[in-house]
Amino acid sequence: MSAFHTSSTPKESGFIFPAEWHPHRATWLTFPHNEASWQGDKLAQMRPQYLAFIKAISAGENVGIIANDENLKAFITAELERTGVDLNKIEFIVKPTNDAWCRDHGPSFVINPETKQKMIVDWGHNAWGGKYPPYDDDNRTPAAVAQYLNLPLVNPGIIMEGGAVEFNGAGSVLTSRSCLLNTNRNPHLSQAQIEQKLCDYYGVEQVLWVEGGIVGDDTDGHIDDTTRFINEDTVVACVEPNRSDENFEILQTNLGMLKNMRLVNGKQLNIIELPMPKAVVIDGFRTPGSYANFLICNAGVIVPVFNNPNDDVAIDMLEKAFAGRKIIPLLATEIIWGQGSFHCLSQQEPMV
């Protein structure tokens, strides 16, 4: 690992955060071990679904797993063998971790397509506005991955989460006002200053804002539960079919904002309206179940499903939207109790 020794920003040095459909070298995960996120026997109950997720990713790329300690690494290795995962596709880093949400605390990889260089952006992590201390071990994860991969590391000096930002790979990033402008993240920064940081360190030209997120999302409204790019000028935008549902108004507000957006090239967005699942309620708790929390990986598009009446509708729509890509529906009925799903759990490492 080395520091990024230059006075220029990643953007000025030709680095960009590629779209998720850019070919991956690997996907990084932080293996779940915290019973505060999956209480009681729920941690054990979610692991078969998590192992199925690893197996699906590993069909097309390596999987980097951050394990809390050597005992957990040994447990994971045995479980992966039992599940039929090719261990040659698995890479391990053993370091202390607090929680499993690698999208938010993990490394943000930027690449320079011309020089074939790769770098890690080490955004600060404060567990979604300080909600779930301690988070110091998770905050050290990008540096550990940079050291393992021998990549330069750059620190923008502000709080940022990977689930809060969505990229088209052509100069645009989508985010939500309810999260990035929340005073529990960077109260000392104005909207313009936050936009400048995003442009400088993700290598984008414009920041596009929707309003907020869905019920049950404890991140203050991450974009990866509501709005996702599927190509440079097309998004899937979640809508709630039930007008009396708590999510109806905010998703309609977001939809209206998306319709008024213009991309860097001046084009309007193509918008595919993706229905939300019927409310995913577990033990009386409304979880943030969403079909938008998919992961685009080399093997296909891994989509969470919930044994829900709308599962088949959503899968059919995504198969048409992602023409030419395999759609891989995986059960997330136990994972979603932790208030996130497959995209929240993962962070892709692009090829250069």
PANUVO-798046 format. One line per 3 residues: for each residue x, y, z of C-alpha. Coordinates in nm, 2 decimals, padded with zeros to 4 digits. Each point is the difference from the previous one (the first is absolute). Layout:
X:Y:Z | ...
END
This chain:
00.00:00.00:00.00 | 00.12:00.35:-00.08 | -00.15:00.34:00.04
-00.12:00.19:-00.31 | 00.30:00.24:-00.02 | -00.12:00.28:-00.21
-00.17:00.33:00.05 | -00.26:-00.08:-00.27 | -00.33:-00.18:00.07
-00.08:-00.34:-00.14 | -00.22:00.17:-00.26 | 00.29:00.23:-00.11
00.22:-00.31:-00.03 | -00.24:-00.17:-00.23 | -00.17:-00.24:00.25
-00.37:-00.09:-00.02 | -00.24:-00.22:00.20 | -00.12:-00.24:-00.27
-00.36:-00.12:-00.03 | -00.08:-00.32:00.18 | -00.03:-00.19:-00.33
00.37:00.07:-00.09 | 00.18:-00.34:00.03 | 00.10:-00.09:00.35
00.33:-00.15:00.12 | -00.18:-00.09:00.33 | -00.28:00.09:00.23
00.08:00.08:00.37 | -00.21:-00.11:00.29 | 00.03:00.04:00.38
-00.12:-00.33:00.15 | -00.29:00.04:00.25 | 00.07:-00.07:00.36
-00.17:00.27:00.20 | -00.31:-00.13:00.18 | -00.11:00.36:00.05
-00.09:00.01:-00.37 | -00.16:-00.35:-00.01 | -00.12:-00.06:00.35
-00.03:-00.33:00.17 | -00.01:-00.29:-00.24 | -00.05:00.23:-00.30
00.38:00.01:-00.07 | 00.01:-00.37:-00.05 | -00.32:00.00:-00.20
00.13:00.26:-00.25 | 00.33:-00.17:-00.07 | -00.13:-00.26:-00.25
-00.14:00.29:-00.21 | 00.33:00.19:00.04 | 00.20:-00.31:-00.11
-00.22:-00.03:-00.30 | 00.08:00.36:-00.08 | 00.37:-00.07:00.01
-00.04:-00.31:-00.22 | -00.19:00.20:-00.26 | 00.26:00.28:-00.01
00.29:-00.25:-00.02 | -00.14:-00.16:-00.32 | 00.14:00.31:-00.19
00.27:00.16:00.21 | 00.20:-00.02:00.32 | -00.16:00.08:00.34
00.21:00.18:00.26 | -00.12:-00.08:00.35 | 00.09:00.21:00.30
-00.01:-00.23:00.30 | -00.01:00.13:00.36 | 00.26:-00.25:00.12
00.17:-00.33:-00.08 | -00.28:-00.21:00.16 | -00.26:00.17:-00.22
00.23:-00.06:-00.31 | 00.02:-00.37:00.08 | -00.38:-00.01:00.05
-00.06:00.18:-00.33 | 00.24:-00.23:-00.19 | -00.18:-00.31:00.13
-00.34:00.14:-00.09 | 00.11:00.10:-00.35 | 00.14:-00.34:-00.06
-00.32:-00.16:00.12 | -00.20:00.24:-00.23 | 00.21:-00.10:-00.30
00.18:00.33:-00.05 | 00.34:-00.02:-00.19 | 00.24:00.12:00.27
00.24:00.11:-00.27 | -00.24:00.28:-00.06 | 00.01:00.12:00.36
00.24:00.25:00.15 | 00.02:00.08:00.37 | 00.10:00.29:00.21
-00.01:-00.06:00.37 | -00.06:00.31:00.20 | -00.24:00.12:00.27
-00.34:00.12:-00.13 | -00.31:00.14:00.16 | -00.28:-00.07:-00.25
-00.06:-00.16:-00.34 | -00.10:00.29:-00.23 | 00.31:00.01:-00.23
-00.18:00.23:-00.25 | 00.02:00.28:00.26 | 00.32:-00.06:00.20
00.20:-00.18:-00.27 | 00.25:00.13:-00.26 | -00.12:00.22:-00.29
00.20:-00.10:-00.30 | 00.08:00.26:-00.27 | 00.19:-00.07:-00.32
00.19:00.19:-00.27 | -00.11:-00.17:-00.32 | 00.29:00.15:-00.20
00.29:-00.08:00.24 | -00.17:-00.32:00.13 | 00.05:00.11:00.35
-00.22:-00.07:00.30 | -00.04:00.18:00.33 | -00.21:-00.02:00.31
-00.19:00.30:00.14 | -00.03:-00.03:00.38 | -00.31:00.19:00.09
-00.07:00.04:00.37 | -00.27:-00.23:00.15 | -00.20:00.10:00.31
-00.26:-00.28:-00.01 | -00.28:00.20:-00.17 | 00.02:00.31:00.22
00.14:-00.17:00.31 | -00.30:-00.23:00.05 | 00.19:-00.32:00.07
00.33:00.04:00.19 | 00.27:-00.12:00.00 | 00.09:00.03:-00.36
00.38:00.07:00.02 | 00.10:-00.35:-00.13 | -00.23:00.04:-00.31
00.15:00.34:-00.06 | 00.34:-00.16:-00.04 | -00.12:-00.24:-00.27
00.10:00.20:-00.31 | 00.36:00.04:00.13 | 00.02:-00.38:00.06
-00.12:-00.08:-00.35 | 00.24:00.25:-00.15 | 00.29:-00.16:00.19
-00.11:-00.35:-00.11 | -00.02:00.11:-00.37 | 00.30:00.24:00.02
-00.21:00.28:-00.13 | 00.02:00.38:00.06 | -00.24:00.14:00.26
-00.15:00.35:00.00 | -00.21:00.15:00.28 | -00.26:00.27:-00.09
-00.05:00.08:00.37 | -00.38:-00.03:00.01 | -00.27:-00.25:00.08
-00.13:-00.19:-00.29 | -00.17:-00.34:-00.06 | 00.00:-00.21:-00.32
-00.37:-00.07:00.03 | -00.07:00.37:-00.02 | 00.14:00.04:-00.35
-00.09:-00.15:-00.34 | 00.21:00.04:-00.32 | -00.06:-00.02:-00.37
00.37:-00.01:-00.09 | -00.05:00.30:-00.23 | 00.04:00.30:00.24
-00.32:-00.02:00.21 | -00.06:-00.11:00.36 | -00.34:-00.03:00.16
-00.06:00.05:00.37 | -00.26:00.11:00.25 | -00.05:00.32:00.20
-00.12:-00.18:00.31 | 00.33:-00.18:00.04 | 00.28:00.21:-00.14
-00.14:00.33:00.13 | -00.08:-00.15:00.34 | 00.17:00.19:00.28
00.11:-00.33:00.16 | 00.25:-00.05:-00.29 | 00.19:00.32:-00.09
-00.17:00.29:00.17 | 00.29:00.24:-00.07 | -00.04:-00.04:-00.38
-00.25:00.17:-00.23 | -00.18:-00.19:-00.29 | 00.24:00.17:-00.24
00.30:-00.12:00.20 | -00.13:-00.36:00.02 | -00.06:00.01:-00.38
00.36:00.11:-00.05 | 00.14:-00.28:00.21 | -00.21:-00.25:-00.20
00.12:00.13:-00.33 | 00.37:00.03:00.11 | 00.03:-00.35:00.16
-00.24:-00.21:-00.21 | 00.10:00.17:-00.33 | -00.35:00.11:-00.10
-00.13:00.32:-00.17 | -00.34:00.03:00.16 | -00.20:-00.09:00.32
-00.37:-00.08:-00.05 | -00.22:00.01:00.31 | -00.32:-00.19:00.09
-00.17:00.08:00.33 | 00.00:-00.31:00.23 | -00.02:-00.37:00.07
-00.24:-00.27:00.12 | -00.15:-00.10:00.33 | 00.22:-00.23:00.20
00.32:00.13:-00.15 | 00.21:00.12:00.30 | 00.26:00.17:-00.23
-00.22:00.31:-00.04 | -00.09:-00.09:-00.35 | 00.27:-00.17:-00.21
-00.04:00.02:-00.37 | 00.07:-00.37:-00.06 | -00.34:-00.09:00.14
-00.19:00.23:-00.23 | 00.18:00.09:-00.32 | 00.26:-00.19:-00.21
00.17:00.07:-00.33 | -00.01:-00.30:-00.23 | 00.18:00.18:-00.29
00.13:00.34:-00.06 | -00.34:00.17:-00.05 | -00.25:-00.24:00.16
-00.10:-00.05:00.36 | -00.24:-00.24:00.17 | -00.20:00.21:00.25
-00.20:-00.16:00.28 | -00.36:00.08:00.02 | -00.26:-00.11:00.25
-00.32:-00.14:-00.16 | -00.20:00.04:00.32 | -00.10:00.37:00.04
-00.06:-00.05:00.37 | 00.35:-00.14:00.07 | 00.25:00.21:00.19
00.24:-00.01:-00.29 | -00.25:00.13:-00.27 | 00.06:00.37:00.04
00.38:00.01:00.03 | 00.04:-00.23:-00.30 | -00.23:00.22:-00.21
00.20:00.30:00.11 | 00.32:-00.17:-00.11 | -00.16:-00.10:-00.33
-00.10:00.35:-00.07 | 00.35:00.13:00.06 | 00.15:-00.28:-00.22
-00.23:00.11:-00.29 | 00.14:00.35:00.02 | 00.36:-00.09:00.00
00.25:00.04:-00.29 | 00.32:-00.19:-00.04 | 00.34:00.14:-00.09
-00.09:-00.03:-00.37 | -00.33:00.18:00.05 | -00.21:-00.32:-00.04
-00.30:-00.08:00.22 | 00.01:-00.32:00.20 | -00.17:-00.31:-00.13
-00.20:-00.11:00.31 | -00.12:-00.36:00.06 | -00.25:00.00:00.29
00.07:-00.30:00.22 | -00.27:-00.10:00.25 | 00.09:-00.04:00.37
-00.07:-00.33:00.16 | -00.31:-00.02:00.22 | 00.12:00.12:00.34
00.27:-00.24:00.13 | -00.09:-00.03:00.37 | 00.20:-00.23:00.24
-00.10:-00.03:00.36 | -00.21:00.31:-00.03 | 00.29:00.20:-00.14
-00.03:00.17:-00.35 | 00.33:-00.08:-00.17 | 00.14:00.20:-00.30
-00.07:-00.28:-00.25 | 00.06:00.12:-00.35 | 00.07:-00.16:-00.34
00.23:00.29:-00.08 | 00.27:-00.13:00.25 | 00.14:-00.22:-00.27
00.37:-00.06:-00.07 | 00.13:00.01:-00.36 | 00.29:-00.24:-00.02
00.18:-00.19:-00.27 | -00.23:-00.31:00.03 | -00.32:00.21:-00.03
-00.23:00.21:00.21 | -00.06:-00.14:00.35 | -00.35:00.12:00.10
-00.15:-00.04:00.35 | -00.34:-00.17:00.02 | -00.22:-00.04:00.30
-00.26:-00.28:-00.07 | -00.22:00.30:-00.09 | -00.29:00.05:-00.24
00.20:00.25:-00.20 | 00.32:-00.21:-00.04 | -00.09:-00.15:-00.34
-00.11:00.34:-00.13 | 00.33:00.17:00.10 | 00.21:-00.29:-00.14
-00.18:00.01:-00.33 | 00.05:00.38:-00.02 | 00.37:-00.02:00.08
00.05:-00.28:-00.25 | -00.14:00.23:-00.27 | 00.20:00.30:00.13
00.33:-00.19:00.02 | -00.03:-00.16:-00.35 | 00.30:-00.22:-00.05
00.08:-00.04:00.37 | -00.10:-00.29:00.22 | -00.23:00.08:00.28
00.07:-00.20:00.32 | -00.28:00.02:00.25 | 00.12:-00.09:00.35
-00.21:-00.02:00.32 | 00.07:00.28:00.24 | -00.28:-00.07:00.25
00.25:-00.04:00.29 | 00.27:00.24:-00.12 | -00.25:00.29:-00.02
-00.06:-00.01:00.38 | 00.34:00.17:00.03 | -00.16:00.30:-00.20
00.20:-00.06:-00.32 | 00.05:-00.25:-00.28 | 00.24:-00.11:-00.27
00.12:00.34:-00.12 | 00.04:00.14:00.35 | 00.22:-00.30:00.09
00.24:00.03:-00.29 | 00.25:00.23:-00.17 | 00.13:-00.08:-00.35
00.37:00.03:-00.10 | 00.02:00.09:-00.37 | 00.25:-00.13:-00.25
00.24:00.24:-00.17
END
